[in-house]
Amino acid sequence: MILGVDVGGTFTDAVAIDAAGVRTAKALTTPEDQSIGVIAAIEQVLDGAPAGSVERLVHGMTVGTNALLEGRTARTALVATEGFTDIEELGRQARPELYRLCTAGPAPLVPPELRIAAPERCGPDGVLKPIDRDELRRRLERIDGVDAVAVCLLWGFRHPEHERAVAELLARAGDAHVSLSHEAAAVFREHERCVTTIVDAAISPLLRTYLDRLTRRTAEAGLPDPEVMLSSGGVVGAETAARHGSWTVLSGPAGGAVAAAGAARASGVEAAVALDMGGTSCDVSVVADGQVRITGGREIAGRSLALPMVDIHTVGAGGGSLAWRDPGGALRVGPQSAGADPGPACYGRGGSEPTVTDASLLLGHLDPDSPLAGGIRLDRAAAERVLGKLAATLGMSAEDAAVGILRVAANEMAQAVRVMTVERGIDPRTMTLVAFGGAGPLHAAAIATELDMRSLLAPAASGVLSALGLAVSERRHEVVRSLLLSGPELTRGAIASAVRQLGTIGREELGVADAELRATYELRYAGQAFELPIDAEPEPDPADLRAAFDRAHADRYGYADGDAELELVTVRVAAAVPGVAATEPATSPAADLGRRRMRFRDGWSEASVLGAGEAAIEGPAIVELPGSTLVVPPGWNGRSGARGVTLERA
């Protein structure tokens, strides 16, 4: 048996895969200690099965992400080359908002008093000024009471000897966690490498504390040590993840994106938009040629991380997002959320503000007689009460306010899809929307309508798809290094040598000597500031790389420059071991669960209610999937089967 457990803002989802098929469960997330909710979800999904039958436990979590978003990071110091200790605070010239000159980015994680100048200097070709160990030792005495130290020296990604010397001195001085830039993010661009190393240092102690606690709990329960999903979509051991917390900041969403790509492939869909809507947020990613996109870096909580990550855009619109009236009298939704505690008002746990879930319940999209995970029974009267208060401030009825809330939420999520598609030259109208998460199928058709998309897919395990993605994901470790090769230096031998070195590191981290190696090459024309990633074999012909890059450049920018010199900037090598395939469940005809009155934009309708199984679907209808509810408005038709529900818009 293989377990996948994903911690969300409201619920913790668990999936168990064995010879009998797939079982799922949900438990309430426990924000004060996520490991409590993890064990509760595991106990539910095992349902009496012996813990000893579990071979692997794969975990996706939000510990690192929450720490960055909430500013609850470890007290961290920075050791940087003399003259470069303020790189994190100086940042880049780009402003968060172009026409608001006073808008600042996030405050630096390392205060000025904890920035230590290292008496050393390296250049691209080696050491320019040897490190003065005695002087550095005296300077390090200034820092006291820190939990972590980030070390980022100039050209450390190419010449790491000085960073290792600093680590030796720090090891003698105390037991603070130490993150070295050539290990955390061995790439050029000093600001991004420095920020990544600082984030790595700042959240690694918290992550280690959490994973140690979870490992103790799993051991007490007779379960194997947890493995952890990385932001890149691969799985590594807990010890590796705890050493580099920055590698896990998209741990939870990555599992969903990987599973959505698998669900799309299984249904014959090559191009798709994956939409994961839970209780707190909505994550959007793009599937191209059956694979989820990986980016070489992105911003998390306003901080630039130079790490391979699943390319995901997140907005604060989930089932628990609060609806409110802004000072101008407009109806708004999110980004504030009711979270897991107290949750939406209809949960009956003390929530006093209207949420998206309250609106869905009032309009008949959710069944008040069907309990949610954790034994929660939906209270329609409570939803009507809080929506009525908001509606009074807007001068409308509670039902009209609920319709407005769902429209505003759908627009927010449609805009997130536009960011990942239209703003990148991709037409979403030619793609399929893959909707999952506890709330994704509820709003999928409304979002697709906003975008003029004509097809959508709700996988059979939509409610727990991220956990399923964890269970079936391959074990993978990615190693990245900037090379900066061009002209006569850009040879097949030089590229192959770099790939072998990085592949050896990746295989050692996985502990699998024969793990498959995959390479991605980040290339650009000489004089350009940014690169495009090209996937190719581990020993590519530079001419083949050139041809592939020219095609990609023409696709992205509308032209290719056949006379420009090509530069290989960075190489990413993934060492991977395939995951397991979930057995496709046998299906029987869908149960007819009667009819229910529902309101859409144009008024109330009588909708048929079906359980999961084989059936033709004609809107208006409701399909009750495990852990989620699919709303099928009038004008949408399709079929329900073993892989889920596929719908087309007339």
C-alpha positions as CSV (number, residue, x, y, z in Angstrom):
1,M,0.0,0.0,0.0
2,I,1.1,3.5,-0.8
3,L,-0.3,6.5,1.0
4,G,-0.5,10.1,-0.2
5,V,-1.4,12.9,2.3
6,D,-1.9,16.5,1.3
7,V,-2.4,19.3,3.8
8,G,-4.7,22.1,2.6
9,G,-6.0,25.3,4.2
10,T,-9.2,23.6,5.4
11,F,-9.0,19.9,4.9
12,T,-6.2,17.3,5.0
13,D,-6.7,14.7,2.2
14,A,-5.5,11.1,2.2
15,V,-5.4,8.5,-0.5
16,A,-4.4,4.8,-0.2
17,I,-3.5,2.8,-3.2
18,D,-3.2,-1.0,-3.1
19,A,-4.1,-4.0,-5.2
20,A,-7.8,-3.5,-4.4
21,G,-7.8,0.0,-5.9
22,V,-8.0,3.6,-4.4
23,R,-9.5,4.7,-1.1
24,T,-9.9,8.3,0.0
25,A,-10.5,10.2,3.2
26,K,-10.6,13.8,4.5
27,A,-10.0,15.2,7.9
28,L,-10.0,18.8,9.1
29,T,-6.6,20.5,8.9
30,T,-5.0,21.3,12.3
31,P,-3.1,24.6,11.8
32,E,-1.5,24.6,15.2
33,D,0.2,21.3,14.3
34,Q,-0.5,19.9,10.9
35,S,0.9,16.5,11.8
36,I,-2.2,15.9,14.0
37,G,-4.5,16.3,11.0
38,V,-2.2,14.1,8.9
39,I,-2.4,11.2,11.3
40,A,-6.2,11.6,11.6
41,A,-6.6,11.5,7.8
42,I,-4.3,8.4,7.6
43,E,-6.4,6.6,10.3
44,Q,-9.5,7.3,8.3
45,V,-8.1,6.1,5.0
46,L,-6.6,2.9,6.5
47,D,-10.0,2.1,7.9
48,G,-8.6,-0.7,10.1
49,A,-6.0,-2.0,7.6
50,P,-2.7,-2.7,9.4
51,A,-0.1,0.1,9.3
52,G,2.5,-2.5,8.5
53,S,1.0,-2.9,5.0
54,V,2.0,0.6,4.1
55,E,5.1,0.6,2.0
56,R,5.5,4.3,1.4
57,L,4.0,7.5,2.8
58,V,4.3,10.6,0.6
59,H,3.4,14.0,2.0
60,G,2.6,17.4,0.6
61,M,2.4,20.3,3.1
62,T,2.2,24.1,3.5
63,V,4.7,24.6,6.3
64,G,7.2,26.5,4.3
65,T,4.6,28.5,2.3
66,N,2.7,29.5,5.4
67,A,5.9,30.6,7.2
68,L,6.8,33.0,4.3
69,L,3.3,34.3,3.9
70,E,2.8,34.9,7.6
71,G,6.4,36.1,8.3
72,R,7.0,33.4,10.9
73,T,10.5,32.4,9.8
74,A,13.5,31.5,11.9
75,R,15.9,34.2,13.1
76,T,18.4,34.2,10.3
77,A,21.9,35.7,9.6
78,L,23.6,36.2,6.3
79,V,27.3,35.9,5.4
80,A,28.1,37.6,2.1
81,T,31.1,38.9,0.3
82,E,32.3,42.3,1.5
83,G,30.3,45.0,-0.2
84,F,27.4,42.7,-1.0
85,T,25.7,42.1,2.3
86,D,22.6,44.2,1.4
87,I,21.7,42.4,-1.8
88,E,18.4,41.0,-0.4
89,E,17.2,44.5,0.7
90,L,18.4,46.3,-2.4
91,G,16.6,43.9,-4.7
92,R,16.1,44.8,-8.3
93,Q,14.8,48.0,-10.0
94,A,11.4,46.4,-10.8
95,R,8.6,47.8,-8.7
96,P,5.7,45.7,-7.4
97,E,3.2,48.2,-8.9
98,L,4.4,50.3,-11.8
99,Y,2.5,53.6,-11.1
100,R,2.6,53.4,-7.3
101,L,6.1,54.6,-6.5
102,C,5.8,54.2,-2.7
103,T,4.7,50.6,-2.8
104,A,7.5,48.5,-1.3
105,G,8.3,44.8,-1.6
106,P,8.5,42.5,1.4
107,A,10.8,43.4,4.2
108,P,14.1,41.6,4.2
109,L,14.3,38.4,6.2
110,V,17.8,39.3,7.5
111,P,18.0,42.6,9.5
112,P,21.1,44.8,9.0
113,E,22.7,43.8,12.3
114,L,22.8,40.1,11.2
115,R,24.5,40.7,7.9
116,I,28.2,39.7,8.1
117,A,30.8,40.7,5.5
118,A,33.1,37.9,4.6
119,P,36.7,39.1,3.9
120,E,37.1,37.3,0.5
121,R,36.5,37.7,-3.2
122,C,36.1,35.3,-6.1
123,G,35.7,36.1,-9.8
124,P,34.4,33.9,-12.7
125,D,37.9,32.4,-13.1
126,G,38.7,31.7,-9.4
127,V,39.9,33.3,-6.2
128,L,40.8,37.0,-6.3
129,K,41.2,37.5,-2.6
130,P,41.8,34.5,-0.3
131,I,39.4,34.2,2.6
132,D,40.7,35.6,5.9
133,R,39.5,33.0,8.4
134,D,40.7,34.7,11.5
135,E,39.0,38.0,10.6
136,L,35.9,36.2,9.6
137,R,35.8,34.3,12.9
138,R,35.9,37.6,14.8
139,R,33.1,39.0,12.7
140,L,31.0,35.9,13.2
141,E,31.1,36.5,17.0
142,R,28.7,39.4,16.4
143,I,25.8,37.1,15.6
144,D,24.2,35.5,18.6
145,G,20.9,33.7,19.2
146,V,20.2,32.9,15.5
147,D,18.5,29.7,14.4
148,A,20.0,29.7,10.8
149,V,22.7,31.2,8.7
150,A,22.7,31.8,5.0
151,V,26.0,31.9,3.1
152,C,26.0,33.5,-0.3
153,L,29.4,34.6,-1.7
154,L,30.1,36.1,-5.1
155,W,30.6,33.3,-7.7
156,G,30.0,30.7,-5.0
157,F,28.0,28.7,-7.5
158,R,31.1,28.2,-9.6
159,H,33.8,28.3,-6.9
160,P,32.3,26.9,-3.7
161,E,35.5,26.5,-1.7
162,H,35.0,29.7,0.3
163,E,31.4,28.9,1.2
164,R,32.6,25.6,2.5
165,A,35.2,27.3,4.6
166,V,32.5,29.6,6.1
167,A,30.4,26.5,6.9
168,E,33.3,24.9,8.8
169,L,33.7,28.0,10.9
170,L,30.0,28.2,11.6
171,A,29.9,24.5,12.6
172,R,32.6,25.1,15.2
173,A,30.8,28.2,16.6
174,G,27.3,26.6,17.2
175,D,24.5,24.4,16.0
176,A,22.5,26.8,13.8
177,H,21.3,25.5,10.5
178,V,23.5,26.6,7.6
179,S,22.4,27.0,4.0
180,L,25.1,27.4,1.3
181,S,24.1,29.0,-1.9
182,H,26.0,26.5,-4.1
183,E,23.9,23.7,-2.5
184,A,20.5,25.5,-2.3
185,A,20.6,27.2,-5.7
186,A,23.8,26.9,-7.8
187,V,22.8,29.5,-10.3
188,F,23.9,32.9,-11.4
189,R,22.0,36.2,-10.8
190,E,23.2,37.3,-7.4
191,H,20.0,38.7,-6.0
192,E,17.9,35.6,-6.8
193,R,20.6,33.2,-5.5
194,C,21.0,35.3,-2.3
195,V,17.2,35.4,-1.7
196,T,16.8,31.7,-2.3
197,T,19.6,30.9,0.1
198,I,18.1,33.2,2.8
199,V,14.7,31.7,2.4
200,D,16.2,28.2,2.5
201,A,17.9,29.1,5.8
202,A,14.9,30.8,7.3
203,I,12.4,28.0,6.8
204,S,14.5,24.9,7.1
205,P,14.6,24.9,10.9
206,L,10.8,25.1,11.0
207,L,10.4,22.4,8.4
208,R,12.9,20.1,10.3
209,T,10.9,20.6,13.5
210,Y,7.6,19.7,11.7
211,L,9.0,16.7,9.9
212,D,10.7,15.4,13.0
213,R,7.4,15.6,14.8
214,L,5.6,14.0,12.0
215,T,8.2,11.2,11.7
216,R,7.8,10.5,15.4
217,R,4.0,10.3,15.1
218,T,4.2,8.0,12.0
219,A,6.8,5.7,13.8
220,E,4.5,5.5,16.8
221,A,1.7,4.5,14.4
222,G,3.8,1.8,12.8
223,L,4.1,3.7,9.5
224,P,7.2,4.3,7.4
225,D,9.1,7.6,7.5
226,P,7.4,10.2,5.3
227,E,8.7,11.2,1.9
228,V,8.1,14.8,0.8
229,M,6.9,16.3,-2.5
230,L,9.2,19.1,-3.7
231,S,8.1,22.2,-5.6
232,S,9.4,20.7,-8.8
233,G,6.9,17.8,-8.6
234,G,9.3,15.1,-7.5
235,V,9.5,13.2,-4.2
236,V,12.5,12.9,-1.9
237,G,13.1,11.6,1.6
238,A,12.2,13.8,4.6
239,E,15.9,14.2,5.6
240,T,16.7,15.8,2.2
241,A,13.6,18.0,2.4
242,A,14.4,19.2,5.9
243,R,17.9,20.2,4.8
244,H,16.6,22.6,2.1
245,G,13.2,24.0,3.1
246,S,13.1,26.3,0.1
247,W,12.7,23.3,-2.2
248,T,9.3,22.6,-0.7
249,V,7.5,25.9,-0.8
250,L,5.0,24.6,-3.4
251,S,4.9,21.1,-2.0
252,G,1.2,20.8,-1.8
253,P,0.1,22.4,-5.1
254,A,2.8,20.5,-7.0
255,G,1.1,17.2,-6.2
256,G,-2.2,18.4,-7.7
257,A,-0.6,19.7,-10.8
258,V,1.2,16.4,-11.4
259,A,-2.0,14.5,-10.9
260,A,-4.0,16.8,-13.1
261,A,-1.5,16.2,-15.9
262,G,-1.9,12.5,-15.4
263,A,-5.7,12.7,-15.5
264,A,-5.6,14.7,-18.7
265,R,-3.3,12.2,-20.4
266,A,-5.5,9.3,-19.3
267,S,-8.5,11.0,-20.9
268,G,-6.6,11.8,-24.1
269,V,-6.2,15.5,-23.4
270,E,-2.9,17.0,-24.4
271,A,-3.5,20.7,-23.7
272,A,-5.3,21.6,-20.4
273,V,-5.6,24.2,-17.7
274,A,-5.5,22.6,-14.2
275,L,-7.5,24.4,-11.6
276,D,-7.2,23.3,-8.0
277,M,-9.7,25.1,-5.7
278,G,-9.7,24.3,-2.0
279,G,-10.9,26.1,1.0
280,T,-8.4,28.9,1.1
281,S,-6.9,29.4,-2.4
282,C,-7.1,28.5,-6.1
283,D,-4.0,27.2,-7.9
284,V,-3.8,27.3,-11.7
285,S,-1.2,25.5,-13.9
286,V,-0.9,24.6,-17.6
287,V,-0.6,21.1,-19.1
288,A,1.1,21.0,-22.5
289,D,1.8,17.8,-24.4
290,G,0.4,15.9,-21.4
291,Q,3.0,17.3,-19.0
292,V,2.8,20.0,-16.4
293,R,5.1,22.9,-17.0
294,I,8.2,23.4,-14.9
295,T,9.8,26.9,-14.5
296,G,13.4,27.7,-13.4
297,G,12.2,30.2,-10.8
298,R,9.3,32.4,-9.6
299,E,8.2,34.7,-6.8
300,I,6.7,33.3,-3.6
301,A,5.3,35.8,-1.2
302,G,7.1,38.5,-3.1
303,R,10.5,36.8,-2.9
304,S,12.3,35.6,-6.0
305,L,13.3,32.0,-5.7
306,A,15.7,30.6,-8.3
307,L,14.6,27.0,-8.1
308,P,12.8,24.5,-10.4
309,M,9.1,24.6,-9.6
310,V,5.9,23.5,-11.1
311,D,4.6,26.7,-12.9
312,I,1.6,27.6,-10.7
313,H,-0.3,30.9,-10.2
314,T,-2.3,31.2,-7.0
315,V,-5.1,33.6,-6.1
316,G,-6.9,33.9,-2.7
317,A,-10.2,32.5,-3.9
318,G,-11.4,29.3,-2.2
319,G,-14.5,27.8,-0.7
320,G,-13.7,29.6,2.6
321,S,-12.9,33.0,1.0
322,L,-14.8,35.8,2.7
323,A,-17.2,38.0,0.8
324,W,-17.3,41.7,1.7
325,R,-18.3,45.1,0.6
326,D,-15.5,47.5,-0.2
327,P,-15.6,51.3,0.6
328,G,-16.8,52.0,-2.9
329,G,-19.8,49.7,-2.5
330,A,-18.6,46.9,-4.7
331,L,-18.9,43.2,-3.8
332,R,-15.5,41.6,-3.3
333,V,-14.4,38.0,-2.5
334,G,-11.1,37.1,-0.7
335,P,-8.2,37.0,-0.3
336,Q,-9.1,36.8,3.4
337,S,-10.4,33.3,4.3
338,A,-12.3,31.7,7.1
339,G,-9.8,28.8,6.9
340,A,-10.3,25.6,8.8
341,D,-11.1,27.2,12.1
342,P,-13.7,28.5,12.4
343,G,-14.5,27.9,8.7
344,P,-17.6,29.1,6.8
345,A,-20.6,30.1,8.8
346,C,-22.5,27.0,7.5
347,Y,-20.0,24.7,9.2
348,G,-21.5,25.7,12.6
349,R,-18.0,26.2,14.1
350,G,-18.3,29.9,15.0
351,G,-17.9,31.5,11.5
352,S,-19.7,34.9,11.4
353,E,-18.7,36.2,7.9
354,P,-20.2,35.0,4.5
355,T,-18.1,32.8,2.3
356,V,-18.2,31.3,-1.1
357,T,-19.3,28.0,0.5
358,D,-22.2,29.7,2.2
359,A,-23.3,31.1,-1.1
360,S,-23.1,27.7,-2.8
361,L,-25.2,26.1,0.0
362,L,-27.9,28.8,-0.2
363,L,-28.2,28.4,-4.0
364,G,-28.7,24.6,-3.7
365,H,-25.3,23.7,-5.2
366,L,-24.4,21.9,-2.0
367,D,-26.7,19.4,-0.1
368,P,-27.4,20.4,3.5
369,D,-28.2,16.8,4.3
370,S,-24.8,15.5,3.1
371,P,-22.2,15.8,5.9
372,L,-18.6,16.9,5.0
373,A,-15.3,15.5,6.3
374,G,-14.9,15.6,10.0
375,G,-18.7,15.0,10.5
376,I,-19.5,18.6,9.6
377,R,-23.2,19.1,8.8
378,L,-24.0,22.2,6.7
379,D,-26.3,24.7,8.3
380,R,-28.4,26.5,5.7
381,A,-30.0,28.9,8.2
382,A,-26.5,30.1,9.3
383,A,-25.5,30.7,5.7
384,E,-28.7,32.6,5.0
385,R,-28.2,34.7,8.1
386,V,-24.6,35.9,7.3
387,L,-25.5,36.4,3.6
388,G,-28.5,38.4,4.6
389,K,-26.3,40.8,6.6
390,L,-24.0,41.4,3.7
391,A,-27.0,41.7,1.3
392,A,-28.5,44.4,3.4
393,T,-25.4,46.6,2.9
394,L,-25.5,46.0,-0.8
395,G,-29.3,46.7,-1.2
396,M,-30.2,43.3,-2.5
397,S,-31.6,39.9,-1.4
398,A,-29.5,37.2,0.2
399,E,-30.0,35.0,-2.9
400,D,-28.9,37.7,-5.3
401,A,-25.9,38.4,-3.0
402,A,-25.0,34.7,-3.2
403,V,-25.2,34.7,-7.0
404,G,-23.0,37.8,-7.0
405,I,-20.5,36.1,-4.8
406,L,-20.2,33.1,-7.1
407,R,-19.8,35.4,-10.1
408,V,-17.1,37.5,-8.5
409,A,-15.2,34.3,-7.3
410,A,-15.5,32.8,-10.8
411,N,-14.1,36.0,-12.3
412,E,-11.2,36.0,-9.9
413,M,-10.3,32.4,-10.9
414,A,-10.8,33.1,-14.6
415,Q,-8.3,36.0,-14.3
416,A,-5.8,33.6,-12.7
417,V,-6.3,31.3,-15.8
418,R,-5.7,34.3,-18.1
419,V,-2.4,35.1,-16.3
420,M,-1.2,31.6,-17.2
421,T,-2.6,31.5,-20.7
422,V,-3.7,34.7,-22.5
423,E,-0.8,36.7,-21.0
424,R,1.6,34.1,-22.4
425,G,0.1,34.0,-25.8
426,I,-2.0,30.8,-25.2
427,D,-5.6,30.6,-26.2
428,P,-7.6,28.9,-23.3
429,R,-10.6,28.4,-25.6
430,T,-8.7,25.5,-27.3
431,M,-7.9,23.8,-24.0
432,T,-9.8,21.6,-21.5
433,L,-10.3,22.8,-17.9
434,V,-9.3,20.1,-15.4
435,A,-11.1,21.0,-12.2
436,F,-10.3,19.4,-8.8
437,G,-9.9,20.2,-5.1
438,G,-12.9,20.2,-2.8
439,A,-14.4,23.3,-4.5
440,G,-13.0,23.1,-8.0
441,P,-15.8,21.1,-9.7
442,L,-18.4,23.3,-7.9
443,H,-17.2,26.3,-9.9
444,A,-15.6,24.8,-13.0
445,A,-18.4,25.4,-15.5
446,A,-18.8,29.0,-14.4
447,I,-15.1,29.6,-14.8
448,A,-15.1,27.9,-18.2
449,T,-18.0,30.0,-19.3
450,E,-16.1,33.2,-18.3
451,L,-13.2,32.1,-20.4
452,D,-15.3,30.8,-23.3
453,M,-13.8,27.3,-22.8
454,R,-16.0,24.6,-24.2
455,S,-14.8,21.4,-22.4
456,L,-14.0,20.4,-18.9
457,L,-12.9,17.4,-17.0
458,A,-13.6,16.6,-13.3
459,P,-11.4,13.5,-12.4
460,A,-13.0,10.7,-10.4
461,A,-10.9,11.6,-7.4
462,S,-11.3,15.4,-7.8
463,G,-11.8,16.0,-4.1
464,V,-8.4,14.5,-3.2
465,L,-6.5,14.7,-6.4
466,S,-3.5,16.4,-4.9
467,A,-3.1,13.5,-2.4
468,L,-3.5,11.0,-5.3
469,G,-0.8,12.9,-7.2
470,L,1.5,12.5,-4.2
471,A,0.9,8.7,-4.0
472,V,1.5,8.1,-7.7
473,S,4.4,10.6,-8.3
474,E,7.8,9.5,-9.3
475,R,10.7,9.9,-6.9
476,R,12.8,12.7,-8.4
477,H,15.6,15.0,-7.4
478,E,16.6,17.9,-9.6
479,V,20.1,19.5,-9.6
480,V,20.7,22.8,-11.2
481,R,23.9,24.6,-12.1
482,S,24.7,27.7,-14.2
483,L,27.5,27.0,-16.7
484,L,27.5,30.1,-19.0
485,L,28.9,28.3,-22.1
486,S,29.0,29.8,-25.6
487,G,31.0,29.9,-28.8
488,P,33.7,27.2,-29.0
489,E,33.1,26.2,-25.4
490,L,29.6,25.0,-26.2
491,T,30.5,21.4,-27.2
492,R,28.8,18.1,-26.9
493,G,31.5,16.9,-24.5
494,A,31.3,19.9,-22.2
495,I,27.5,19.6,-22.0
496,A,27.6,15.8,-21.4
497,S,30.3,16.2,-18.7
498,A,28.1,18.7,-16.8
499,V,25.0,16.5,-17.1
500,R,27.0,13.5,-15.7
501,Q,28.2,15.5,-12.7
502,L,24.8,16.8,-11.9
503,G,23.2,13.3,-12.5
504,T,25.6,11.7,-10.0
505,I,24.6,14.2,-7.4
506,G,20.9,13.6,-8.1
507,R,21.3,9.8,-8.0
508,E,23.2,10.0,-4.7
509,E,20.4,12.2,-3.1
510,L,17.8,9.6,-4.3
511,G,20.0,6.7,-3.3
512,V,19.3,5.0,-6.6
513,A,22.3,4.4,-8.7
514,D,20.5,3.6,-12.0
515,A,17.8,6.4,-11.7
516,E,16.8,7.8,-15.1
517,L,18.4,11.1,-16.0
518,R,16.5,13.9,-17.8
519,A,18.1,17.2,-18.8
520,T,16.7,20.7,-19.4
521,Y,18.9,23.4,-21.0
522,E,18.2,27.1,-20.4
523,L,19.4,28.9,-23.5
524,R,19.4,32.4,-24.9
525,Y,20.8,34.5,-27.8
526,A,24.0,36.4,-26.9
527,G,22.9,39.8,-25.4
528,Q,19.6,38.6,-24.1
529,A,18.7,38.9,-20.4
530,F,16.6,35.8,-20.0
531,E,16.5,32.2,-21.2
532,L,14.1,29.7,-22.5
533,P,14.1,26.0,-21.3
534,I,14.7,23.3,-23.8
535,D,14.3,19.6,-22.9
536,A,16.8,17.3,-24.7
537,E,18.8,14.2,-24.2
538,P,21.7,14.0,-21.7
539,E,24.3,14.2,-24.5
540,P,22.8,16.6,-27.0
541,D,24.4,17.8,-30.2
542,P,24.7,21.6,-29.9
543,A,23.2,22.0,-33.4
544,D,20.1,20.1,-32.3
545,L,19.8,22.4,-29.2
546,R,20.2,25.4,-31.5
547,A,17.4,24.2,-33.8
548,A,15.1,23.5,-30.8
549,F,15.8,26.8,-29.3
550,D,15.1,28.7,-32.5
551,R,11.7,27.0,-32.8
552,A,10.9,27.8,-29.1
553,H,12.0,31.4,-29.6
554,A,9.8,31.8,-32.7
555,D,6.8,30.3,-30.8
556,R,7.3,32.6,-27.8
557,Y,8.4,35.9,-29.5
558,G,7.4,35.5,-33.2
559,Y,10.9,35.3,-34.6
560,A,14.2,33.5,-34.5
561,D,17.7,34.9,-35.1
562,G,19.7,32.4,-37.1
563,D,22.9,34.6,-37.0
564,A,23.0,35.3,-33.2
565,E,25.4,33.3,-31.0
566,L,23.8,30.8,-28.7
567,E,24.5,30.7,-25.0
568,L,23.9,27.8,-22.6
569,V,23.3,29.5,-19.3
570,T,22.0,26.8,-16.9
571,V,21.5,23.0,-16.9
572,R,18.8,21.2,-14.9
573,V,19.2,17.5,-14.5
574,A,16.5,15.3,-12.9
575,A,17.3,11.9,-11.5
576,A,14.0,10.0,-11.5
577,V,12.4,6.7,-10.5
578,P,8.9,6.0,-11.9
579,G,5.9,6.1,-9.5
580,V,3.1,3.6,-9.4
581,A,-0.1,3.6,-11.5
582,A,-3.4,3.6,-9.7
583,T,-5.7,0.8,-10.7
584,E,-8.7,2.2,-12.6
585,P,-11.8,1.3,-10.6
586,A,-14.6,-0.7,-12.1
587,T,-17.7,1.3,-12.4
588,S,-21.4,0.6,-12.2
589,P,-24.3,2.8,-13.3
590,A,-24.5,6.0,-11.4
591,A,-27.0,6.1,-8.7
592,D,-30.0,8.4,-9.2
593,L,-30.1,10.5,-6.0
594,G,-33.3,12.4,-7.0
595,R,-33.7,16.1,-7.8
596,R,-32.8,19.3,-6.2
597,R,-33.7,23.0,-6.8
598,M,-30.7,25.1,-7.7
599,R,-30.2,28.6,-8.7
600,F,-28.0,29.7,-11.6
601,R,-27.5,33.2,-13.0
602,D,-30.8,33.1,-14.9
603,G,-33.0,31.7,-12.0
604,W,-34.0,28.5,-10.3
605,S,-34.0,25.1,-12.0
606,E,-34.8,21.5,-11.1
607,A,-31.6,19.6,-11.4
608,S,-31.1,15.8,-11.4
609,V,-28.6,14.5,-8.8
610,L,-26.4,11.6,-9.6
611,G,-23.7,9.6,-7.8
612,A,-20.4,8.7,-9.3
613,G,-20.6,6.0,-12.0
614,E,-21.5,5.4,-15.6
615,A,-24.1,7.8,-16.8
616,A,-25.0,10.4,-19.5
617,I,-25.0,13.9,-18.0
618,E,-27.3,16.6,-19.2
619,G,-27.5,20.0,-17.4
620,P,-28.8,21.2,-15.1
621,A,-27.4,18.4,-12.9
622,I,-25.3,17.6,-9.9
623,V,-22.7,14.8,-9.8
624,E,-21.7,13.8,-6.3
625,L,-18.0,12.8,-6.6
626,P,-15.9,11.4,-3.7
627,G,-14.9,14.5,-1.7
628,S,-16.4,17.1,-4.2
629,T,-19.5,18.1,-6.0
630,L,-19.7,18.9,-9.7
631,V,-22.3,21.5,-10.8
632,V,-23.5,21.1,-14.4
633,P,-25.4,24.2,-15.5
634,P,-27.9,24.2,-18.3
635,G,-26.2,24.0,-21.7
636,W,-23.5,21.6,-20.5
637,N,-23.6,17.9,-21.4
638,G,-21.3,14.9,-21.1
639,R,-20.6,11.6,-19.6
640,S,-19.5,10.2,-16.2
641,G,-17.3,7.2,-16.1
642,A,-14.3,5.5,-14.4
643,R,-12.0,8.4,-15.0
644,G,-14.5,11.0,-13.9
645,V,-16.8,13.4,-15.7
646,T,-16.2,15.0,-19.1
647,L,-18.5,17.8,-20.2
648,E,-18.9,19.9,-23.3
649,R,-20.7,23.2,-23.7
650,A,-23.4,23.4,-26.3
